[in-house]
Amino acid sequence: MSIKIFIFYFIIIGGTKIFCDISGPRHRPFITPASRKMVFDNIHGLSHPSARATIKLVTERYVWPGIRKDCRNWARSCISCQRSKVSRHVHAPIQDFKLPTARFSHVHVDLIGPLPVSDDYRYCFTAIDRFTRWPEAVPLKDIRAESVAKAFISSWISRFGCPEKVTTDRGKQFESHLFRQISALIGSRHIQTTAYHPAANGLVERFHRQLKAAIMCHADENWTEKLPLVLLGIRSAWKDDLSASTAELVYGEPLKLPGDLFEPTADRLTDYTDFLDRLRLHMKRLQPTPVTGHGTRKIFVFKDLATVSHVFLRQDFVRRSLQPPYAGPYKVIERGKKNFKIDVAGRIVNVSIDRLKPAYILTDEPGSSGATSTIPRTQGTNAASDGTRTLSTPPQFRTSRYGRRVRFPDFYRP
C-alpha cells in the first residue's frame, strides 16, 4: 500500500494567494468545488478523450479531494461523448413468435422492388405462411396502398381465408388507413416491426433472398415469366426443419413436377378408398414447427438498460459525414424484453433494444460539496456486463474506507 504525500503552500501570483501542491515537479493549484466542473470542461472539451486520459490530464495540473472519481463520473456523463462514441452495440437474444394454432393463421407480408421492368411490372408483393411456409409472390406495377391491398385480398385471402395475425414492416402501404381498415374488416391483428430492425419479419425476408437468387440463376430480366416456375420449385423443395415440403403440408401430397417419368399405378390407388378421411386425419395431426435459427451471435445487453431513465438511440440510416451515430438522450416510457417505448420529440416511438444504449446524465446532489451522480443510480459500485462500473450515489459527507467521517479544515472549503 503506497501513501502519497502532498505538500501544500500558498503562492502569490499578481497579488492573489493561490493554494498549491508543491510536492511534485509541477505546482498544482487546489480547486474549490465551485470551479471543479469548469476546470474539467476546459480540459476534456478540447478533444473529448477517454476517462483515463482525462484523469491523467487533470491530475497533472490540478488537485482536489476525490479528483479521480469526479473526473471519471464527468467523463462518463459527457453527452457529446455518449452521442458520438460507440463502445459496444447491444445484441439482445432473439424472441420467438408463439406457434400458430392452425394453417394460414399467421402470415408475413412484404414488398420487393424496384426490380428491372418486366411487362411493365417493377415490384412484387410477397406473403408466406408461418405454419406451412407456403409462399406467394404477385407482380405489381406500383406499390400504392390500393395496389398492395388488392394483391393481398386476391392472392391470399381469397385462397386461404382471413388470417388471425398479419406481420409487416413499417412501409407506408402497411401504415395507411386502407390497410388498417382491411385488417379490422377481416378481424386480423396487425403486427409491425420496429424501425431498422427487420428481424421480426425475418421469415419473409429470408424468402426474398431465396426468391431473388432463383430468379438470378435464370439469367433473364423477364422475371415475371420465370416467377411461376420458381414458386413451383420453392413450394416443392424439401425443408429439413419441417421434414416435408411446403406443398405436402398444404395439399397432403407432393406436387407433380416437370420431368416426372412415372405415374402412380392403379393397384396403389385402390388401397386408398378412404383417401379423404385419411387425408383429413393426417392434416389434423400436423403440428407447427418453430423457425430454426441458422446462426449464432454473442448476446450482450447493458444491465443499466433495466434501470436508466433515458437512453440514446442508434441512427441506422445512411448518415452524413461527421454525423453522430447516436441521437438523444430520450426518456424511457415503457420497457420490454425486446422493445422499448421512448419519447422522441413528444412522440411515443417503439424501438428495438438492439438500437439503444443507456444514457448517463449529471444530476445535482444538494449537500454533497459539488459532487455529482449519474443515471442509473445504484446502491454500491457494481461491475456491468461491458466491464465498466456503475456509479454510486455520493454520500452527504466524505468518509474514509473504514466509514469514518472526514472533516476538512476551513481553508480547504470555498
Summary of the structure (lengths in Angstrom):
residues: 414
radius of gyration: 32.2
end to end distance: 31.4
largest distance: 116.8
contacts: 1061
relative contact order: 0.11
helix: 33%
strand: 23%
